[in-house]
Amino acid sequence: MKYVLVTGGVISGVGKGIIASSLGTLLKSRGIRVTSIKIDPYINIDAGTFSPYEHGEVFVLDDGGEVDLDLGNYERFLDVTLTRDNNITTGKIYQQVISKERKGDYLGKTVQVVPHITNAIQDWVTRVAETPVDGNEKADVCIIELGGTIGDIEGMPFVEAFRQFQFRVKRENICCVHVSLIPQPKTTGEQKTKPTQSSVRELRGLGISPDIIVCRSVTPLSESVKEKISLFCHVDPEQVYCVHDVTSVFRVPLLLQSQGADDFLISRLQIDVSQNRNRPQGMSMASWAELADRHDRLLKEVCIVLVGKYTALSDSYTSVIKALQHASLAVNHRLDLKCIEAADLEPAMENENPQKYHEAWRELVGANGVIVPGGFGTRGTEGKILACKWARSKNIPFLGVCLGLQCAVIEFARSVLGWKDANSTELNPEISLESNSAVVVDMPEHTSGDMGGTMRLGKRKTVFRTDKSVIRKLYGNPDSVEERHRHRYEVNPRVVSKLEEKGMKFVGHSEDDKRMEIMELEGHPYFVGVQYHPEYISRPLKPSAPYLGLLLAASNQLQTYASRGYRASPRLSEDSEDGDRIIDASP
């Protein structure tokens, strides 16, 4: 097994996740099997209880693991399926060590950070690296991203663990990549290397010497800057790579490839690529180039409004935004995404801040399509319900995800069935479960005193109940689909028949036929709600079906696409696989 350790310096959020994913993409395009591990040095067991403002979105895996959003980048770039063990936290490590101590596994020894915590980290990495992620065969290379920045006190046990790990696996089997920021003050325009020098000096002082330094910058690095970094950071100039600001993340693997990153890693890790020629590869770099070029040359725009609760931080909706981008590329339109804070649509905002209220409504009214994603709590929910009402009554393409589905059901019950008090027991716990007002209720088996890990989580099967379903056809007309869930509330089965009588059809149910999973509104161009989160398994060349439907409808292509039997155009990218079809449903 070979290992690539990716560390970061100067600032957090420098782009380690995209760099790690891009390096994996390069190796996979050469027929090398790749897996990934993300290390988060916080004491939380997982990301499940984080506020979106604190750490961005919570990404959900097939096995129900609630993990850091960077694992979403790994899955999208590498097209692999990871597990909760691919996300290591300080909390998980300490929990494991303390549990072993309680069982007496350490035979009375004093349990310390070194060697017990550091050994537990190394053992975890070794075990997970051997776990297959894209079939039954184990990976050749494990890419490990160490979260935070070098020098953070919480990351010190992990840095020490990897200092030791170099000797456990031998130097020729591990490569260290350090990602650092090169600031460029506007006043002088000069690229400053001192922060990178200090960061590398600190990393080397902790016992890890980088083999590659990836410099994040606004503009391409000059040769003199590369030579200066080389001189002070103990690497050859050829080992200093520049990743400057580019038009899309699809360009990052291409940028690293143009500087020889894949060749260096293969040489440094002594990987024999000749035996990989007959292996199935990931996306070829030609496909990446075609995807990046297509992203840059799109001229037609489609405007989608995202009505959310956490719009102040775009990372809160990373997977939703990526799924919209994948779908927009598939329909050959540039995505113009506008994020609206749901509370700004509520009548109370008109009195509190009229300008904000009218601006929010102006953006909603001007959109080609509306998406209402998931969320928790009462704040902004009435604004989401108003957005659902606008899309339904004005025939605007709409997609509701998780809470978005529930808001659409509440709005329909209020406006069409006349149940003025219709609501969710999450939003109004005083509602009687015996009344029609409780249109969304909690699932008793998924409700307990603990908040973490107690929801309906992970991959579950949804069975279609009718052939007359747009979503079913967008999926390719299967009998069932498997998607990832993260919710504690559901549409009340008691009111489903009354909703369906008025045209709100639940075309997909859970495997046991107890839960409503997919909703479609009759007589509407595209009004769809799903209880699961389809964005979690969207891929650049395999967009999620519900998101694809939204973008097709918003760009006035859904009817044309349907008339072709929901089949993509035969036009393919030069080296793409059979499934990498580009949809062109333009008349």
C-alpha positions in Angstrom: 0.0 0.0 0.0 1.2 3.5 -0.9 0.2 6.6 1.0 -0.1 10.3 0.1 -0.4 12.7 3.1 -1.9 16.1 2.3 -1.3 18.8 4.9 -2.1 22.5 4.9 -0.4 25.7 6.1 -1.0 29.4 6.7 -4.8 29.3 6.7 -7.6 26.8 6.9 -9.8 26.3 3.9 -6.8 26.7 1.6 -8.1 23.9 -0.7 -6.6 20.7 0.6 -9.7 18.7 -0.1 -9.8 19.7 -3.8 -6.0 19.2 -4.1 -6.3 15.7 -2.5 -9.2 14.8 -4.7 -7.4 16.1 -7.8 -4.3 14.0 -7.1 -6.5 11.0 -6.7 -8.2 11.7 -10.0 -4.8 11.9 -11.7 -3.7 8.6 -10.3 -7.0 6.9 -11.0 -6.9 8.1 -14.7 -3.6 6.1 -14.9 -5.4 2.9 -13.8 -4.4 3.1 -10.1 -7.0 2.3 -7.5 -7.4 5.1 -5.0 -9.0 5.4 -1.6 -9.2 8.5 0.7 -9.2 9.3 4.4 -10.1 12.6 5.9 -8.8 13.5 9.4 -10.7 16.1 11.4 -8.9 16.9 14.7 -12.0 17.9 16.6 -13.2 16.0 19.6 -16.7 15.4 18.2 -17.4 11.7 17.3 -18.7 12.8 13.9 -20.1 15.8 12.0 -23.7 14.9 12.7 -24.4 17.5 15.4 -22.5 20.4 13.8 -24.2 23.7 12.9 -24.0 24.3 9.2 -22.5 27.7 10.1 -19.8 26.0 12.1 -18.5 23.5 9.6 -20.5 23.6 6.4 -22.8 20.8 5.3 -22.9 17.3 6.9 -22.2 14.8 4.1 -24.0 11.4 4.5 -22.5 8.1 3.3 -24.1 4.9 2.2 -23.6 3.3 5.7 -25.2 6.3 7.4 -22.0 8.0 8.4 -22.3 11.7 9.0 -19.0 13.1 7.9 -17.0 16.2 6.7 -18.0 17.7 3.4 -14.5 16.9 1.9 -15.6 13.2 1.7 -18.2 14.4 -0.7 -15.4 15.9 -2.9 -13.6 12.5 -2.8 -16.7 10.6 -3.8 -17.5 13.0 -6.6 -14.0 13.3 -8.0 -13.0 9.6 -7.6 -16.4 8.0 -8.1 -15.9 5.8 -5.1 -18.1 4.8 -2.1 -16.6 5.6 1.2 -17.6 4.5 4.8 -17.8 6.3 8.1 -14.4 4.9 9.0 -12.8 7.0 6.1 -13.4 10.0 8.4 -11.2 10.0 11.4 -11.8 12.4 14.3 -10.0 12.9 17.6 -13.2 11.9 19.3 -13.3 8.5 17.5 -9.6 7.8 18.4 -10.0 8.7 22.0 -13.3 6.8 22.3 -11.6 3.7 20.9 -8.5 4.0 23.2 -10.6 4.7 26.3 -12.8 1.8 25.5 -9.8 -0.5 25.2 -8.4 0.8 28.5 -11.7 0.1 30.3 -11.6 -3.5 29.0 -8.0 -3.9 30.3 -6.5 -4.3 26.9 -3.4 -2.2 27.9 -2.6 -4.6 30.8 -2.3 -1.9 33.4 0.0 0.4 31.5 -0.3 4.2 31.7 -2.3 5.2 28.7 -0.7 8.2 27.0 -0.8 10.2 23.7 2.4 8.6 22.7 2.4 5.7 22.0 -1.2 4.7 22.6 -3.1 7.5 20.7 -0.5 7.7 17.9 -0.5 3.9 17.5 -4.3 3.9 17.3 -4.2 6.5 14.6 -1.7 4.5 12.6 -3.6 1.3 13.0 -6.9 3.0 11.9 -5.2 4.4 8.8 -3.7 1.0 7.9 -7.0 -0.8 8.4 -9.2 1.6 6.4 -6.6 1.9 3.6 -7.1 -1.9 2.9 -10.9 -1.6 2.7 -12.2 -1.7 -1.0 -14.1 1.4 -2.1 -14.9 0.6 -5.7 -15.3 -3.2 -5.9 -13.9 -6.1 -4.2 -10.2 -5.3 -4.7 -8.3 -3.1 -2.3 -6.8 0.2 -3.4 -3.2 0.8 -4.4 -2.9 4.3 -3.0 -4.5 5.9 0.0 -4.7 9.7 0.0 -4.9 11.1 3.5 -6.0 14.7 4.2 -5.1 16.1 7.6 -7.6 18.8 8.4 -6.7 22.2 9.9 -3.3 23.8 9.6 0.2 22.8 10.7 0.8 24.2 14.2 -2.8 23.7 15.4 -2.6 22.3 18.9 -5.4 19.8 18.3 -3.6 18.4 15.3 -0.3 17.6 17.0 -1.1 13.9 17.9 -1.8 13.3 14.2 1.3 15.0 13.0 3.4 12.9 15.5 1.5 9.8 14.4 2.5 10.4 10.7 6.1 11.2 11.7 6.2 7.7 13.1 4.1 6.3 10.3 6.9 7.1 7.8 9.1 4.6 9.5 6.4 2.0 9.8 5.5 1.9 6.1 9.0 2.9 4.9 10.0 6.1 3.2 9.4 4.9 -0.4 5.8 4.1 0.4 4.7 7.6 1.6 4.7 11.0 0.0 3.9 14.2 1.8 2.1 17.1 -0.1 1.9 20.4 1.7 -0.7 23.0 0.5 0.1 26.6 1.3 -1.2 30.0 0.5 0.9 32.6 -1.4 -0.7 36.0 -0.6 -0.5 38.7 -3.1 -1.4 42.2 -1.6 -3.2 44.4 -4.1 -1.1 47.4 -3.2 2.1 45.9 -4.6 0.9 42.9 -6.6 4.0 41.0 -5.3 3.6 37.3 -4.4 4.8 36.7 -0.8 6.5 33.5 0.1 7.3 34.1 3.8 4.1 32.5 5.2 4.9 29.3 3.1 8.5 29.3 4.3 7.4 29.5 7.9 4.7 26.8 7.5 7.2 24.4 5.9 9.8 25.2 8.5 7.3 24.3 11.2 6.3 21.1 9.4 9.9 20.0 9.0 10.5 20.8 12.7 7.8 18.3 13.6 9.5 15.6 11.6 7.8 15.6 8.3 9.5 17.0 5.2 7.2 17.7 2.2 8.0 16.1 -1.1 5.6 18.4 -3.0 4.6 22.0 -2.2 1.3 23.1 -3.8 1.0 26.9 -3.8 -2.5 28.4 -3.8 -2.4 31.8 -5.4 -4.5 34.3 -7.2 -2.3 34.3 -10.3 0.3 31.8 -11.7 3.6 31.8 -9.8 6.6 33.4 -11.4 9.7 31.2 -11.8 11.6 33.4 -9.4 9.0 32.7 -6.7 9.2 29.0 -7.3 13.0 29.1 -7.0 12.7 31.1 -3.8 10.3 28.5 -2.3 12.6 25.7 -3.5 15.6 27.4 -1.9 14.1 27.9 1.5 11.8 24.8 1.7 14.3 22.1 0.8 12.6 20.9 -2.5 13.5 21.1 -6.2 11.8 23.8 -8.2 10.0 20.9 -10.1 8.4 19.9 -6.8 6.7 23.3 -6.4 3.3 23.3 -8.0 1.1 26.3 -8.6 -2.7 26.0 -8.3 -3.9 29.5 -9.0 -7.6 30.6 -9.2 -9.3 29.0 -12.1 -12.8 29.1 -13.7 -13.9 25.8 -12.1 -12.7 23.0 -9.9 -12.7 20.8 -13.0 -9.5 22.6 -14.1 -7.5 21.7 -11.0 -6.6 18.1 -12.0 -5.6 19.4 -15.4 -3.5 22.1 -13.9 -1.6 19.6 -11.7 -1.2 17.2 -14.6 0.3 20.0 -16.8 3.0 20.4 -14.1 3.8 16.6 -13.9 2.2 15.9 -10.6 1.0 12.4 -11.6 4.4 11.4 -13.0 6.2 12.6 -9.9 3.9 10.7 -7.5 4.2 7.5 -9.6 8.0 7.9 -9.6 8.3 8.9 -5.9 6.1 6.0 -4.7 7.7 3.6 -7.2 4.3 2.5 -8.6 4.4 0.1 -11.5 1.7 1.4 -13.9 2.4 -1.2 -16.6 0.3 -3.7 -14.8 -2.6 -1.3 -14.7 -3.2 -1.0 -18.4 -6.2 -3.4 -18.5 -7.8 -2.1 -15.4 -11.0 0.0 -15.6 -10.1 3.6 -15.1 -11.9 6.6 -13.7 -12.7 9.5 -15.9 -9.9 10.1 -18.4 -8.1 13.4 -18.4 -9.6 14.0 -21.8 -13.0 13.8 -20.3 -12.0 16.2 -17.5 -10.7 18.6 -20.2 -13.9 18.4 -22.2 -15.9 18.9 -19.0 -13.9 22.0 -18.0 -14.0 23.4 -21.6 -17.8 22.9 -21.7 -18.2 24.7 -18.4 -16.3 27.7 -19.7 -18.0 28.0 -23.0 -21.6 27.7 -22.0 -23.5 30.9 -23.1 -27.1 30.2 -22.2 -28.0 30.7 -18.6 -30.6 29.1 -16.4 -31.5 30.9 -13.1 -32.2 28.7 -10.1 -33.2 30.1 -6.7 -32.2 28.2 -3.6 -34.4 29.1 -0.6 -32.5 28.0 2.5 -31.9 28.7 6.1 -28.1 28.7 6.1 -27.3 30.8 3.0 -24.8 33.0 4.8 -22.2 30.2 4.3 -22.3 28.5 0.8 -20.5 25.4 2.2 -23.8 24.7 4.0 -25.2 23.5 0.7 -22.0 22.2 -1.1 -23.6 19.0 -2.4 -26.8 20.7 -3.5 -24.8 23.3 -5.4 -22.5 20.7 -7.0 -25.6 18.6 -8.0 -27.1 21.7 -9.7 -23.8 22.4 -11.5 -23.6 18.8 -12.7 -27.2 19.0 -14.0 -26.6 22.4 -15.6 -23.6 21.0 -17.5 -25.7 18.1 -18.7 -28.4 20.4 -20.1 -25.7 22.7 -21.7 -26.7 25.8 -19.6 -24.6 27.9 -17.3 -26.0 27.9 -13.8 -27.0 31.3 -12.4 -27.6 30.3 -8.7 -29.2 32.8 -6.3 -29.4 32.0 -2.7 -32.3 33.5 -0.7 -32.6 33.4 3.1 -36.0 31.9 3.7 -36.8 34.2 6.5 -36.5 37.2 4.1 -39.6 36.0 2.3 -41.8 36.1 5.4 -44.3 39.0 6.1 -42.5 39.9 9.3 -39.4 40.9 7.2 -41.5 43.4 5.2 -42.0 45.4 8.5 -38.5 44.8 9.8 -36.5 45.4 6.6 -38.6 46.2 3.5 -35.6 46.4 1.2 -34.4 42.9 2.1 -38.0 41.6 1.8 -38.6 43.0 -1.7 -35.1 42.0 -2.9 -35.7 38.4 -1.9 -39.1 38.3 -3.6 -37.7 40.0 -6.7 -35.1 37.2 -7.0 -37.7 34.5 -6.4 -40.1 35.9 -9.0 -37.3 36.2 -11.6 -36.1 32.6 -11.3 -36.5 29.8 -13.9 -36.7 27.2 -11.1 -36.8 26.9 -7.4 -35.1 24.4 -5.0 -35.9 24.2 -1.3 -33.3 22.0 0.4 -33.2 20.3 3.8 -32.8 21.9 7.2 -33.9 21.7 10.8 -35.9 23.9 13.2 -38.6 26.5 12.8 -36.7 29.6 11.7 -37.4 30.4 8.0 -39.8 27.5 7.5 -42.8 29.8 6.7 -40.6 31.5 4.0 -39.9 28.1 2.5 -43.6 27.3 2.5 -44.2 30.6 0.7 -41.6 29.7 -1.9 -43.4 26.4 -2.4 -46.7 28.2 -2.9 -45.2 30.5 -5.5 -43.7 27.7 -7.5 -46.9 25.6 -7.4 -49.3 28.3 -8.2 -47.2 30.0 -10.9 -46.1 26.7 -12.6 -42.4 27.3 -11.9 -40.2 24.2 -11.9 -39.7 23.1 -8.3 -37.6 20.5 -6.4 -38.1 20.0 -2.6 -35.5 18.0 -0.8 -36.2 16.5 2.7 -37.6 19.5 4.6 -38.4 20.9 1.2 -40.8 18.0 0.4 -42.4 18.5 3.8 -42.9 22.2 3.3 -44.5 21.5 -0.1 -46.9 19.1 1.5 -47.8 21.6 4.3 -48.4 24.3 1.7 -50.6 22.1 -0.4 -52.6 21.0 2.6 -53.2 24.6 3.6 -53.9 26.1 0.2 -55.6 23.2 -1.7 -57.2 21.1 1.0 -58.1 24.1 3.1 -56.4 22.8 6.3 -55.3 26.2 7.6 -53.5 24.8 10.6 -51.6 22.1 8.7 -48.1 21.8 9.9 -45.3 19.5 11.1 -44.9 18.3 14.6 -41.3 19.5 14.4 -42.5 23.1 13.9 -45.6 22.8 16.2 -45.2 20.1 18.7 -48.7 20.9 20.2 -50.5 19.6 17.1 -52.7 16.6 17.8 -51.5 13.5 15.9 -55.2 12.5 15.4 -56.1 15.7 13.5 -55.5 16.4 9.8 -53.3 19.3 10.8 -50.4 16.9 11.5 -49.4 16.4 7.9 -45.7 15.8 8.8 -44.9 13.7 11.9 -41.9 12.3 13.6 -40.8 8.7 13.2 -40.8 7.2 16.8 -38.1 4.6 16.1 -35.7 7.4 15.0 -36.5 9.8 17.9 -34.5 9.5 21.1 -32.9 11.7 23.7 -29.6 11.8 21.9 -29.3 14.1 18.8 -26.2 12.4 17.2 -26.7 9.4 14.9 -30.4 8.9 15.8 -32.0 9.9 12.4 -33.0 7.7 9.5 -29.6 7.7 7.9 -27.8 6.2 4.9 -28.7 4.3 1.7 -32.2 3.0 1.5 -34.4 1.6 -1.2 -37.3 3.5 -2.7 -39.9 1.5 -4.7 -41.9 3.2 -7.5 -45.6 2.6 -7.3 -46.6 3.7 -10.8 -45.3 3.9 -14.3 -46.7 7.4 -14.7 -43.9 9.1 -13.0 -41.5 11.7 -14.5 -38.9 11.0 -11.8 -39.0 7.3 -12.6 -38.4 8.0 -16.3 -35.5 10.3 -15.4 -33.9 7.6 -13.4 -34.2 5.3 -16.4 -37.5 3.6 -15.6 -36.3 1.2 -12.8 -38.5 -0.6 -10.3 -36.6 1.0 -7.5 -33.7 3.3 -6.6 -31.3 3.5 -3.7 -30.6 6.9 -2.3 -29.2 8.4 0.9 -31.4 9.7 3.7 -31.0 12.0 6.7 -34.3 12.8 8.4 -36.3 12.4 11.6 -39.8 13.4 10.2 -42.0 12.0 7.5 -45.3 12.7 5.7 -48.1 11.4 7.8 -49.4 8.3 6.1 -52.9 9.1 7.5 -53.4 12.1 5.2 -51.8 10.7 2.0 -55.1 9.5 0.4 -56.6 13.0 0.8 -53.5 14.6 -0.7 -53.6 12.3 -3.6 -57.3 12.9 -4.3 -56.3 16.5 -5.0 -53.4 15.6 -7.3 -50.4 15.4 -5.0 -49.2 11.9 -5.9 -46.7 9.9 -3.9 -45.1 7.8 -6.6 -42.3 6.4 -4.6 -42.6 4.6 -1.2 -40.1 3.0 1.2 -39.4 -0.7 0.7 -41.8 -1.6 3.5 -44.5 0.7 1.9 -44.8 2.7 5.1 -43.1 6.0 4.1 -43.6 8.5 1.4 -40.4 9.1 -0.5 -41.2 10.8 -3.8 -44.0 13.3 -4.5 -45.1 14.6 -7.9 -47.9 17.2 -8.6 -50.3 16.4 -11.4 -50.7 19.1 -14.1 -47.5 20.9 -13.2 -44.5 21.2 -15.5 -42.2 19.9 -12.8 -43.2 20.0 -9.1 -41.2 17.2 -7.3 -40.3 16.5 -3.7 -38.1 13.8 -2.4 -37.6 12.7 1.2 -34.0 11.6 0.6 -30.9 13.6 -0.5 -30.2 12.8 -4.1 -27.3 15.3 -4.2 -25.1 13.0 -2.2 -24.5 10.6 -5.1 -24.5 13.1 -8.0 -21.4 12.9 -10.2 -20.0 15.3 -12.8 -20.9 13.1 -15.7 -23.8 11.3 -13.9 -26.1 14.0 -12.6 -28.8 13.2 -10.1 -32.1 12.5 -11.7 -34.3 14.9 -9.6 -31.8 17.7 -10.2 -31.5 16.9 -13.9 -35.3 17.1 -14.1 -35.3 20.5 -12.4 -32.7 21.9 -14.8 -34.4 20.4 -17.9 -37.7 21.9 -16.8 -36.1 25.3 -15.9 -34.4 25.5 -19.3 -37.6 24.5 -21.2 -36.1 21.2 -22.3 -38.0 18.6 -20.3 -40.8 18.1 -22.9 -38.3 17.7 -25.7 -36.3 15.3 -23.6 -39.5 13.4 -22.7 -40.5 13.2 -26.4 -37.1 11.4 -27.1 -38.0 8.8 -24.6 -35.9 10.3 -21.8 -32.7 9.4 -23.7 -29.6 11.5 -23.9 -28.3 12.8 -27.2 -25.9 10.4 -28.9 -23.2 13.1 -28.9 -20.4 11.9 -26.6 -17.2 13.4 -25.4 -14.2 12.0 -27.2 -13.0 9.5 -24.6 -16.0 9.1 -22.4 -17.6 5.8 -21.4 -21.0 4.8 -22.7 -22.7 6.3 -19.7 -21.0 9.7 -19.9 -23.7 11.1 -22.2 -24.1 14.8 -22.7 -27.8 15.8 -22.9 -28.7 18.2 -25.6 -32.5 18.5 -25.7 -32.6 21.8 -27.4 -35.3 22.0 -30.1 
